[in-house]
C-alpha cells in the first residue's frame, strides 16, 4: 500500500522531489518484515534466536550500500547468586557503515533483542483490529527497525544521498542496558552530526521522548559470618540482615530528582544457620549527572555505616549504565527539525520528558544530539499486551526519510 493514499503528501511544505522521495514507501512490505521478525524469539538471553535475527537483519540491510559486519560483544561481568563475579553472555551486534569518508555523518540505532525469553508464553502475534497488531517486539522495536530500513532505502534514491554518510547499529543487549555494546556506541557516536534512534514513540499519538533521566544498576555483595542459629548465634554476622539494612538505607536516600528501587535480595541459608552471604540488587534513576554524583557519595557513606554496625564486608558491583539525557541547544535544533518535517507531512510532533532510558542516553553523553523515539506508534511495551499501530509504519518511515534528506541538505547548519 503506497504512501500516495495519504493526503498529507500534498502538503505545501513538501517540494515535488520530497513528495517523490517518500511515495514509494510501502507499508505492506514493512508489515511483512515485522511479522517475520516478530516470529523469531530474540530475548536478550536467547543467543540462538539472536543469531537467527541478526542473519535476517543482515540480509534485509544488504540492500543498502556500505559494509556490513557482526561485531562481537564486549566483555561484561555480572554477580551470580553465589556472590561470585561471572562473565555475561550476549549476542553479536550488527553494524553497517555507509560513506565513512563523508564530511557530514550521522548514527542510526536500534536493537534486535526483546524482553521476552524463549520460554515466555508471549510468542505469537494477532490482530486486535484492522489497524492494530499485538505481538512480541512489534513496537519495541522490530517495527522501529522496519521504519529505519524503509527510510534509509528511500533516502538512498535521493540525489543528495552522497552528501550524507551514516553508521547503523542494531545491538543485541539494549533491553538489559547495553552493557556489551556500550563501547561500540561510544565508538560509532564519535564525531557524528546527529543521531536517530528507533524506539517506539513515547505515547501512542506519536509524542517523542525529550529529556530522559539516567539509570544505574548495582549489586551489593554482603559477606558476614556463619554460625549455628541455636548454639552460638552471637558469633555470626547476619548478611541478610545487613543487606536489609542497606535496602532500608537506600529508601532513605530518595529525594526529588532521583528514584531508587531496591529490587531483589539473593542469599540466605538454612533456617538454623546465620547466613553469611546476601546480594542486594537495586536501580537508580537520577535526573542529572550532579544528582548521580551526589548519590555515589551517599552510597559510600551508607555502605561504610552498614559495615561498621553489622561487622560485615560489602563489595559493590555496577554503577551508572545510562547517563542522564538533558535537552540542550543542539538537541532542541534537531527536535525542531523533526517537528518541521512532521508539519510538512501533516504529522503534529511534540515531545515530553521521560523517566525511561535507552541508547539515546549513551549517545547524548557523547555530545551528539539525538532523537530516540522515531520508531512506530504503539504501546504496552514489555508486556504481553504490546501493540503496533500499523499505519504508523509508513508514517514514521516518511518522517525519517524526509528528515534524512534535510539533514543531507545541511538543515542543522
C-alpha positions in Angstrom: 0.0 0.0 0.0 1.9 3.1 -1.2 2.1 6.2 0.8 0.3 8.1 -2.1 -3.0 7.3 -0.4 -2.2 9.7 2.4 -3.5 13.2 1.8 -0.6 14.8 3.7 1.7 14.1 0.7 0.1 17.1 -0.9 1.0 19.5 1.8 2.6 22.7 0.5 5.7 22.4 2.7 6.8 19.4 0.6 8.8 20.0 -2.6 7.9 17.9 -5.6 11.1 16.0 -5.1 10.3 15.3 -1.4 6.9 14.0 -2.4 8.5 11.6 -4.9 11.1 10.6 -2.3 8.5 9.2 0.1 5.9 8.0 -2.4 7.5 4.5 -2.9 7.5 3.6 0.8 5.2 0.5 1.0 3.6 -0.3 4.4 2.7 -3.8 3.3 6.3 -4.8 2.8 7.2 -3.3 6.1 4.4 -5.1 7.9 5.6 -8.4 6.4 9.1 -7.8 7.7 7.7 -7.1 11.2 5.6 -10.2 11.1 8.6 -12.3 10.0 10.9 -10.8 12.6 8.4 -11.0 15.4 8.0 -14.7 14.9 11.7 -15.2 16.0 12.2 -15.1 19.7 15.1 -12.8 20.3 15.0 -12.3 24.1 18.3 -10.9 25.3 19.4 -14.3 26.7 18.4 -16.3 23.7 21.6 -16.5 21.8 20.4 -18.8 19.0 17.4 -16.6 18.5 19.5 -13.5 18.3 21.8 -15.2 15.8 18.8 -16.0 13.6 17.6 -12.5 14.0 21.0 -11.0 13.1 21.1 -13.1 10.0 17.7 -11.9 8.8 18.6 -8.3 9.5 21.9 -8.6 7.7 20.0 -9.9 4.6 17.5 -7.1 4.9 20.1 -4.3 5.3 22.2 -5.7 2.5 20.0 -3.6 0.1 21.9 -0.5 1.3 25.4 0.5 0.2 28.3 0.2 2.6 29.9 -2.6 4.6 28.0 -4.9 7.0 29.6 -6.6 9.9 28.6 -8.6 13.0 30.6 -7.2 16.0 31.5 -9.4 19.0 30.1 -8.3 22.3 32.5 -6.6 24.7 33.3 -8.5 27.9 30.9 -7.9 30.7 30.8 -9.3 34.3 27.7 -9.8 36.5 27.3 -11.0 40.1 25.8 -14.5 40.3 23.5 -15.7 43.1 26.6 -17.2 44.9 28.2 -13.7 45.1 30.9 -14.5 42.5 31.7 -12.3 39.6 31.0 -14.1 36.3 31.2 -13.3 32.6 27.9 -12.4 30.9 27.0 -13.8 27.5 25.5 -11.7 24.8 24.7 -11.9 21.1 26.6 -10.1 18.3 25.8 -6.6 17.2 25.0 -5.7 13.6 26.9 -2.6 12.2 26.6 -1.1 8.7 29.0 1.7 7.7 28.0 3.8 4.7 30.2 6.5 3.2 32.7 6.7 6.0 34.6 9.5 4.3 31.6 11.8 4.0 32.1 15.2 5.7 28.6 15.0 7.3 27.8 11.7 9.1 25.0 10.6 11.4 24.3 7.5 13.5 21.1 5.4 13.4 20.5 2.8 16.1 18.1 0.1 17.0 18.0 -3.2 18.9 17.1 -6.7 17.9 16.6 -8.1 21.4 13.3 -8.1 23.3 12.4 -8.6 27.0 10.6 -12.0 26.3 12.8 -15.1 26.9 12.4 -18.2 24.8 10.2 -19.9 27.5 7.8 -16.9 27.8 4.2 -17.6 26.7 4.0 -14.5 24.6 5.5 -15.7 21.3 2.8 -15.1 18.6 1.0 -12.1 17.2 -2.6 -11.5 16.3 -4.7 -8.6 15.1 -6.6 -6.6 17.6 -8.5 -4.5 15.0 -7.9 -3.7 11.3 -5.1 -1.2 12.2 -3.6 -2.7 15.4 -1.5 -5.8 15.8 -0.4 -7.4 19.1 2.9 -9.3 19.2 6.3 -9.7 20.9 8.6 -6.9 19.8 6.3 -5.4 17.2 6.7 -1.9 18.7 9.8 -2.4 20.8 11.4 -2.4 18.4 11.2 -4.7 15.3 8.7 -2.2 13.9 11.2 0.5 14.5 13.9 -1.4 12.6 11.5 -1.7 9.7 10.9 2.1 9.8 14.7 2.7 9.8 15.3 0.4 6.9 12.5 1.8 4.8 13.6 5.4 5.4 17.2 4.6 4.5 16.1 2.8 1.4 14.0 5.8 0.3 16.8 8.2 1.2 19.3 6.3 -1.0 17.3 7.2 -4.0 17.8 10.9 -3.2 20.2 13.0 -5.3 21.6 14.4 -2.0 22.4 10.9 -0.5 26.1 11.2 -1.4 26.3 14.2 0.9 25.5 12.2 4.0 27.3 9.3 5.4 25.9 7.2 8.2 26.5 4.2 10.5 23.8 1.8 11.6 24.0 -0.1 14.9 21.5 -2.7 15.8 22.6 -4.2 19.1 21.5 -7.3 20.9 21.5 -6.2 24.5 19.6 -2.9 24.8 16.9 -4.3 27.0 19.4 -5.0 29.7 21.2 -1.7 29.5 23.5 -2.3 26.5 26.4 -3.5 28.7 28.2 -5.3 25.9 27.5 -2.7 23.2 28.2 0.4 25.2 31.8 0.7 23.9 30.6 0.3 20.4 28.0 3.0 20.8 30.7 5.4 22.0 33.0 4.5 19.1 30.2 4.9 16.5 28.9 8.2 18.0 32.2 9.9 17.9 32.2 12.9 15.6 28.6 12.4 14.4 26.5 15.3 13.2 23.3 13.9 14.8 21.8 10.5 15.8 18.4 8.9 15.2 17.2 6.0 17.4 14.1 3.9 16.6 12.5 3.2 20.0 8.7 3.4 19.8 7.1 6.8 20.4 6.6 7.9 24.0 2.9 8.0 23.5 0.5 6.3 21.0 -0.2 9.6 19.4 3.5 9.9 18.3 4.8 12.1 21.0 8.6 11.9 21.3 10.7 11.4 24.4 12.8 14.6 25.1 14.8 14.8 28.3 15.5 11.4 30.0 16.6 10.5 33.5 19.7 8.4 33.8 19.8 4.8 35.0 22.3 2.7 37.1 22.2 -0.9 38.1 24.0 -2.0 41.2 24.7 -5.2 43.2 26.0 -5.0 46.7 27.6 -8.3 47.9 27.4 -8.6 51.7 29.8 -11.1 53.4 29.1 -11.9 57.0 30.0 -14.9 59.2 28.0 -18.1 59.6 27.2 -19.6 62.9 24.6 -22.0 64.4 21.3 -20.3 65.0 20.8 -22.0 68.3 24.1 -22.8 69.8 26.2 -19.6 69.1 24.2 -17.1 67.0 26.2 -14.3 68.7 29.3 -15.5 66.9 27.6 -15.0 63.5 27.3 -11.8 61.4 24.0 -12.0 59.6 24.5 -10.9 55.9 20.8 -11.0 55.2 20.0 -8.5 58.0 22.8 -6.3 56.8 21.5 -6.4 53.2 18.1 -5.5 54.6 19.7 -2.5 56.3 21.2 -1.4 53.1 17.8 -1.7 51.3 16.1 0.4 54.0 19.0 2.9 54.0 18.7 3.3 50.2 15.0 4.2 50.6 16.1 7.0 52.9 18.4 8.4 50.2 15.4 9.1 47.9 14.7 12.8 47.2 13.4 14.9 44.4 15.4 14.3 41.3 16.3 10.6 42.0 14.3 7.4 42.2 15.9 4.4 44.0 14.4 1.0 43.7 15.8 -1.9 45.9 14.6 -4.7 43.7 16.0 -8.1 45.0 17.9 -9.8 47.7 19.6 -13.1 47.0 21.2 -15.3 49.6 20.3 -16.7 53.0 20.8 -20.2 54.3 19.1 -23.0 56.2 16.9 -21.7 59.0 19.3 -23.0 61.7 22.3 -21.2 60.2 23.2 -17.5 60.5 23.6 -16.5 56.8 27.0 -15.3 55.7 26.1 -14.1 52.2 23.5 -11.9 50.7 23.3 -9.8 47.5 21.2 -6.7 47.2 20.3 -5.5 43.7 18.9 -2.1 43.0 18.4 0.5 40.3 18.6 4.3 40.5 17.1 6.9 38.1 18.8 10.3 38.6 17.6 13.4 36.7 21.1 14.9 36.3 24.8 14.0 36.4 25.2 16.1 39.5 22.5 14.2 41.4 24.1 10.9 40.3 27.5 12.1 41.6 25.8 13.1 45.0 24.3 9.6 45.2 27.7 7.9 44.8 29.0 9.9 47.9 25.9 9.0 49.9 26.0 5.3 48.9 29.7 5.1 50.0 28.7 6.5 53.4 25.8 4.1 53.7 28.0 1.1 52.9 30.6 2.2 55.5 27.9 2.6 58.2 26.4 -0.9 57.5 29.9 -2.4 57.5 30.6 -0.8 60.8 27.3 -1.5 62.6 26.9 -5.1 61.3 30.6 -6.1 61.2 30.3 -7.3 57.6 32.1 -6.6 54.3 30.2 -5.1 51.4 31.5 -5.3 47.8 29.9 -3.0 45.3 29.4 -4.0 41.6 27.9 -2.0 38.8 27.0 1.7 38.5 25.6 4.1 36.0 24.9 2.5 32.7 22.7 5.2 31.2 23.8 8.8 31.8 21.0 11.4 32.2 20.0 12.9 28.8 19.3 16.7 29.1 17.7 18.8 26.4 20.4 21.2 25.3 20.5 23.7 22.5 21.8 21.2 19.9 19.1 18.7 20.8 16.4 21.4 20.5 17.6 22.2 17.0 17.3 18.6 16.0 13.9 18.2 17.6 12.7 21.3 15.9 13.8 19.9 12.6 11.9 16.8 13.2 8.9 18.9 14.1 9.2 20.8 10.8 9.4 17.6 8.9 6.3 16.3 10.7 4.4 19.5 9.9 5.3 19.1 6.2 3.7 15.6 6.4 0.7 16.6 8.4 2.1 14.8 11.5 2.0 17.0 14.6 5.2 16.4 16.6 5.7 17.2 20.2 7.9 15.9 22.9 7.9 15.4 26.7 10.3 14.3 29.5 10.6 10.6 30.0 11.7 8.5 33.0 12.6 5.7 30.7 16.1 5.1 29.3 17.6 3.8 26.1 20.7 4.0 23.9 19.8 7.6 23.3 21.1 8.4 26.8 24.5 6.9 25.9 24.7 8.7 22.6 23.8 12.1 24.2 26.6 11.6 26.7 29.0 11.6 23.7 27.8 15.2 22.9 25.8 14.1 19.9 22.2 15.5 19.6 19.8 12.5 19.4 16.1 11.9 18.9 15.5 8.5 20.2 11.8 7.7 19.7 11.4 7.8 15.9 10.0 4.3 15.8 6.4 3.2 15.4 3.4 4.4 17.3 2.2 1.7 19.7 2.2 0.9 23.4 2.1 -1.6 26.3 5.7 -2.5 25.6 7.4 -5.0 27.9 4.1 -6.8 28.4 2.0 -9.4 26.5 -0.3 -6.5 25.5 2.4 -4.9 23.4 0.8 -3.5 20.2 1.8 -1.7 17.0 -0.5 0.8 15.2 0.1 -0.4 11.6 -0.4 2.9 9.7 2.5 4.4 11.7 5.0 2.2 9.8 4.6 4.2 6.7 4.0 7.5 8.6 7.2 7.2 10.6 9.3 6.0 7.6 8.2 9.0 5.6 9.1 11.2 8.6 12.6 9.8 8.8 13.2 9.8 5.0 12.3 13.5 4.9 14.5 14.1 7.9 17.5 12.3 6.3 17.0 14.3 3.1 17.0 17.6 5.0 20.0 16.6 7.2 21.9 15.9 3.9 21.0 19.4 2.7 22.5 20.8 5.9 19.3 21.8 7.7 21.1 21.8 11.1 23.9 24.1 10.0 
